Amino acid sequence: MKKLRFGVIGAGGIADRRTIPGMMLAENAELVAVMGPSLERTEKIRAKYGAKRAYDSEEELLRDAEVDAVYIATPISEHARQARLAADCGKHILIEKPLAMTADEGEEVVRYCEAKGVKIAAGLMMRFGSHVMSMKKAIAEGKIGQVVSGYSQFTVWLPYEAGNWRQIKAKAGGGAMMDLSVHTIDLMEYITGMRVTQVAAMNEKLAFPEPRYDVEDSSTVLLRMENGAQCVVQSNFNIPDEAAKWRVEFFGTKGRLMGDTMIGQIDGGKLNALFIEKNVGYSSAQNHAEDKGIDIEGDFGNMYTREIESFADSVLNNKPLVVPASDAVHIQRIMEAAYRSGKEMKIFNI
């Protein structure tokens, strides 16, 4: 089988923890080179995964003739520049979200890559989760009727740490919403098949020291979907992992879908569904004790492997991307409107 040969720019953090291990399991991909700011540390990553070469410069990696595509997992402030460099060298690009510091800059990067004839996809890997795909299928088949409500909660315990780029707005672009809600806002659209039309939000710094903690640690976003459905997306950097409850839920005129711990970096969790076949009327008893629904089994796997295989298939066989970078730009426009809403206390159209 032909394989897409990868170089990794930013071979630490999420790349080392999740994406490279997922890449190693992909049938149509091969790791050729890795790059990080410290050659000594990057050489350890190279040896760990059996890559051919290690670099401490993205320019050197991009000149590697054996590299067909790059996975970029650096701080967000570096994304646009590195993506343009990759496009200049004719390398296809899988890039972590957000695509750039602003949606306008991200849109420029997408156009630049299109002009250079390279594909660029965004790392919204949760689309490849088993329960996410089951939810999307159920809603598309009308199993819960008209979607009227959605909710998600996604949190990470991220107390102050000197030098952590996720807590520095100039490097991260934002805090809990930028890092976490980017996924769940995307899932609200991807699962329902509807776009967001209006947004309102509250974003706060509640738990960690000012001014060193430069980003919001709490975010609540209200989304109005195309059909008028109202979806709430919450994200936090200030809830201990032991207390966290990652959820995605949808309610409709004929049922519900309730996902428990089905998001994050590991494909798993529980999905409970209630599908109502009969016509229902008003009940004064309001007794829902027996409405336990059914548990839907998951075909669990490695989301990062699915992500890499999907991207490689698109490049090798010239197929449409499942997660085009333009989708990440669209989600970033929603988040920019949400940040503006939090400051001005207004609702904005998308």
N, C-alpha and C positions, 0 to 999 in steps of 0.2 A: 504493500500500500504506500502511495506517495504521502510524504509527511511535510507539514509546514515547519520550517526551521526557525526557532524563536531565539531572540535575545531579550534579556530582562534588564530594564533600566530602573534601578531602585530595588536591588535584590536583598532587601531586608524586610522587616515588618510583615505586612500582609503577604508579600510575595513569598517569603521564606516559610511563613506559617501555613498558608493555604494554597496560593495560586500555583507555585512551582510544584508542590506535591501533587496537585490536581493535574498539572501538565504532564507529569511523569506517567500518569495512568492513561493519558489520551492516546488512542490508537493512531491518530492522524497528525500528531505533533511531536516535535523533538526539541529538546533544550540544547542550544549550541553555545551560548555565551551569556555571562552575567556581568552586571556593572553596578558599582557602589562607590561612595566617596572615599572609602579606605580600601586600598588594594589588598592589604593583609586580611581584612575581614572578608572581602569579596572572594579571595582565593579559597577561604574555608567553605564558602557557599558553593563555589565551583566544585570543590572536591566532594562535598556532601552529596551533590546530585549528579556528579560525573559529567559536567559540562566540559566542553573542549577548552574554552578560554575565559579568563577573567580580566576585566578592565576597570579603571578608575575614571574613565572619561567616556561620556556618551558618544562623542565624535568618533573615538576609536572603535567602539562597538558598532556604530552605524556604518563604518567603512568595511566591516567584516563581510566579505563576499558570500559567506555561508549563511548569513542571517537573512531570512525572507521577511520576517515580521518581528515587531517588538511589543512587549508588554511593559507599560509605563506605570510605575507605582511609587512615584516620588511625591513630595509635598505639592499641593495644588498650585502654588505659585510658580512651579517649574513646568507644569504640564504643557501650556501653549507653546513655549519655546522649544521644548523637546519634541513635541508632536510635529512642529514645522521642520525641525532638523531631520526627523525620521522621514517625513514626506519628501524632503529634498533628496534623500538617499534612496528613494523608491521603496521604502519599507512599509508594509501594512501595519496598522496600529490597533492594539487593544489597550485602552487607557482607563485608569481608575477614575471614578467620579469625584467631584464635578470635573468637567472637561477643562475648565479654565477658571480664572478668578471672577469673571463676569459672563453672563449669557452672550453679550455682544461679542466678546473676545472668543468665546467658544464657537459661535456661529462663523466667525472669520476663519477659525482653524478648520472647521468642517469644509468650508468653501475652498480653502487652500489645499486641503488633501484631495478634494474632488478634482481640482485643477491639475494636481500632480498625478492623478490616476491611481491613488492608493485608497484602500478601504480603511475606515476608522470606526471602531466599535467602542462602546462604553461598558465598564465593568459593573453593570447592574445584574449581578449573578443570581440574585434571589428569584428572578424570573424562571430560573431552571429548577426551583424547588418542587418536589413532588406534590405537596399539598397546594402550592400556588397554582400549578398546572391543573390540578383537580378542581380547584375553585373556579378558575377561568372557564373550564369546560362546562361545569354545572350552570354557571350564569349564562353562558352562550346558548345552552340548551333550554333556558327558561325554567330551570328546576326551582328557583326561588321566586319566580315571577319578576315583576318590575322591581329593580333595586331601589330602595328608598333611603338606606342608611348604611354607612360604613364606619369602621373604627379601627385604629391601630395604635399600639404602644410599643416603643422600641427604646431601650435604655442601655447605657454603659456607665459603670462607675469610673469616673475620670477626675479624681481630685488633682489639685495643683501639683505640677511637676516642672521644675525649672527646665526650660529649653524644649518642652513638649510642643511641637509645631501645631498640634491640633488646638492648642489653647492660645495661639497667637493669630489674631485676625488677619494680619498682613500676609501670613503664610497659608492659613486655612480658609479664609474667606468668610468664616462663620463658625458656630459651635455645634450644639446638639442637632439643630435642624440641618445644617449643611452636611454633617457627617452621617446622621442616621435617617432623618426624614427624607433625604434624597431617595432612599430605597423605598420607603413606605408610601410616599406620594406617588412614586412610579408604579407601585403595586396597586394603588387605588385605581389608576387609569388602566394599567395592563390587565388586571383581573376583570374589571367591569367592561372593558372595551370602550370606555367613554373618556372624553377629555374634560379637564377642569375648565370652568368658565368664569368663576369668581373665587376670590380668596380673602380671608381675614385671619389675623394671627396675634398672639401675644408671645413675646420672647423676653426672658428675664435672666438676670444673674442673681441666684438666690443663696447658694451654699458656699461659694469659694471666694478667696480674697480679691478685693479690688485694690489697685488696678492691674495686678499681676495676671489675674485670670481675665483674659481679654475678650472672651466670647460668651454667648449665652449658655447657661447650663440647663435651662428649661424652655420648652417650646410647645405651644399648642396651636395647630393650624386648622381652620375650618375651610373646607373645600365644597363648592357647589359644582355638581357635575352637569353634563349636558342635559340630562332629563330632569334636573332639579333636585336630585338626591343630594343629601348632606352627609359629608364624610369628615370625621375628625382624626387628625394625625398628631400624636403626642410623642415627644422624644425628650430624653433627659440624660445629662452627664452626672446627676447627683442622687441617683438611687442605687444603693449597694446591689451588687450582682446577686447576693443571696436573697434579696427581696424582689428582684426583677420578675416581671411576668410579660413576656413578649407575646402580643396578640394581634391577630387580624380577623375582623368579623364583618360580615355583610348580612343585612336583613332585607327581605323583600315581601311582596304581597302574597307569596305562596310558600314562604319558608325562610330558612336561615343557614348560614355557614359560619362556624366558629372555630378558628384556628388557635391552638395553644402551643406556644414555643415552636412555631413552624417557620419563623424567620431567624435571621442570624447567619452565621458562617457554616453551620452544620445542618444538613438536610434531615429533618426529623419532626418530632412533635406529634400533636394529635389534631385531627380534623373531625368535628362533629357536625352533622347536617340534619336538618329537618325539612322534608319536602311534603307539602300538603297537596293531596290530590283532589280532595273534595272541596265544594264550595263552603265557605265558612261565613257565619253571621256573628253579630255582636253577642258576647256572653257576659251576663251580669256577674257570674260567679268569679271570673278572672282567676281561675285556678290553672296554673301551668305546671303543677307538680309532676304530671305524667308526661310532659313534653320533653322526653330525654333524647329523642332523635336517634341517629345511627352514627357509629364511628366508621369513617372511610379509611381504608388501609392505604398506606403510602408505598410507592415504589421508590424507596429511598436510594440515593446514590451520592456521588460527589458533585456538588453544584459547580465547582470550579473545573472539574473535568468536562462536564457537560458544556460549560461556557467555552472552554478552549476548543473542544471538538466542534461545536457549532461555528465558532469564528473560523477555524481552520477549514471547515467544509465550505463556508462562504467564499474564502479566498481561493482555495484549490479548485473549486468547481463553479466559481463565479455565480454564487447564489446570493439572494438578498440577505443582509445581516438581520439576525433576530433582535439584536440590541444596537441599532445604529446610533452613532454619537449624537445625531440630531435630536434623538429622544432625550438624551441627557441635557442638551441645551434647553429644550422645552421645559423640563423639570426645574432647571435652574431659573428660568424666567418666573415660574410659579414661586420659587423660594425668594427671589428678589422682591416680588410683589408682597410676599408674606413678611419679609423684614421691613418693608416700607409701611405695611399695614400696622405692624407693631409699634412703629415710631409715631405714625400720624393718626392712629386709631380710626382707620377708614377701611372700607371694603373696596377692593380693586378688581377690575375685569382683566381677564387673561386673553 
